[in-house]
Amino acid sequence: MTNSLPTRKDIKELTDFIPLLYDENITLYKTNPEGDIFGGGYYSYHPSVNTFFELASKPCWADYQYLENFSEEMIKPGKIEKASLDRLKTILTWCVRIERFNEGHWIAVIEDKVIKRILERLQLLGKDLK
């Protein structure tokens, strides 16, 4: 883990995205059928998605050992809801970074409500921070 801890402000910065990422009236992405491995990206994300993941990439959210620390078990039902702040940082880092290797991962973790569950847990944990 990084020594930098998120503040209440950092948490609010992310949790403010709940209504934007989960508004059924907003199209979060478009696909580009012309995109391929050589010609560019297949997904074009809504600015809210890009901004959220940019903020989630800040050093205070980073777990530089996320590959060793992350397991699929961590995102199963009920696990995120009980996760520590360090565990949430690991999961969030996984959400952010896997997009590089698996385009469309961001939309998958939004649609599967992994992000929403992380943000709701952060809201609870943030109440205890100074």
VENHUZI-V105664 format. One record per residue. RES is the residue in one small letter. SS is DSSP state (helix for helix, strand for strand, loop for the rest). PHI is phi in radians with two decimals (999 if undefined). BURIAL is # if it has 16 or more other C-alpha atoms within 10 Angstrom, else .. Layout:
[[RES/SS/PHI/BURIAL] [RES/SS/PHI/BURIAL]]
//
This chain:
[[m/loop/999/#] [t/loop/-1.41/.] [n/loop/-1.33/.] [s/loop/-1.28/.] [l/loop/-1.81/.] [p/loop/-1.19/#] [t/loop/-1.66/.] [r/helix/-1.02/#] [k/helix/-1.11/.] [d/helix/-1.07/#] [i/helix/-1.13/#] [k/helix/-1.08/.] [e/helix/-0.97/.] [l/helix/-1.39/#] [t/helix/-1.18/#] [d/loop/-1.11/.] [f/loop/-1.48/#] [i/helix/-0.92/.] [p/helix/-1.16/.] [l/helix/-1.37/.] [l/helix/-1.38/#] [y/loop/-2.12/#] [d/loop/-1.64/.] [e/loop/-1.14/.] [n/loop/-1.56/.] [i/loop/-1.87/.] [t/loop/-1.51/.] [l/loop/-1.42/#] [y/strand/-2.75/.] [k/strand/-2.23/.] [t/strand/-1.81/.] [n/loop/-1.99/.] [p/loop/-1.06/.] [e/loop/-1.39/.] [g/loop/-1.23/.] [d/strand/-2.70/.] [i/loop/-1.05/.] [f/loop/-1.78/.] [g/loop/-1.81/.] [g/strand/2.07/.] [g/loop/-1.23/.] [y/loop/-1.53/#] [y/strand/-1.77/#] [s/strand/-2.12/.] [y/strand/-1.61/#] [h/loop/-1.07/.] [p/helix/-0.94/.] [s/helix/-1.11/.] [v/helix/-1.15/#] [n/helix/-1.06/.] [t/helix/-1.15/.] [f/helix/-1.00/#] [f/helix/-1.24/#] [e/helix/-1.16/.] [l/helix/-1.16/.] [a/loop/-1.22/#] [s/loop/-1.61/#] [k/loop/-1.06/.] [p/helix/-0.94/.] [c/helix/-1.17/#] [w/helix/-1.76/#] [a/loop/-1.42/#] [d/loop/-2.06/#] [y/loop/-1.26/.] [q/loop/-1.94/.] [y/helix/-1.03/#] [l/helix/-1.10/.] [e/helix/-1.38/.] [n/helix/-1.54/.] [f/loop/-1.50/#] [s/loop/-2.49/.] [e/helix/-1.01/.] [e/helix/-0.99/.] [m/helix/-1.13/#] [i/helix/-1.87/#] [k/loop/-1.21/.] [p/loop/-0.90/.] [g/loop/1.56/.] [k/loop/-1.38/.] [i/helix/-1.09/#] [e/helix/-1.12/#] [k/helix/-2.03/.] [a/loop/-1.24/#] [s/loop/-1.33/.] [l/helix/-1.07/#] [d/helix/-1.07/.] [r/helix/-1.15/#] [l/helix/-1.10/#] [k/helix/-1.11/#] [t/helix/-1.09/#] [i/helix/-1.12/#] [l/helix/-1.12/#] [t/helix/-1.08/#] [w/helix/-1.04/#] [c/helix/-1.03/#] [v/helix/-1.20/#] [r/helix/-1.44/#] [i/helix/-1.17/.] [e/helix/-0.95/.] [r/helix/-1.05/.] [f/loop/-1.79/.] [n/loop/-2.46/.] [e/loop/-1.01/.] [g/loop/1.77/#] [h/helix/-1.07/#] [w/helix/-1.03/#] [i/helix/-1.20/#] [a/helix/-1.11/.] [v/helix/-1.27/#] [i/helix/-1.30/#] [e/helix/-1.13/.] [d/loop/-1.39/.] [k/loop/1.16/.] [v/helix/-1.08/#] [i/helix/-1.11/#] [k/helix/-1.04/#] [r/helix/-1.14/#] [i/helix/-1.08/#] [l/helix/-1.15/#] [e/helix/-1.15/.] [r/helix/-1.17/#] [l/helix/-1.08/#] [q/helix/-1.03/#] [l/helix/-1.16/.] [l/helix/-1.18/.] [g/helix/-1.13/#] [k/loop/-1.13/.] [d/loop/-1.60/.] [l/loop/-1.51/.] [k/loop/-1.51/.]]
//
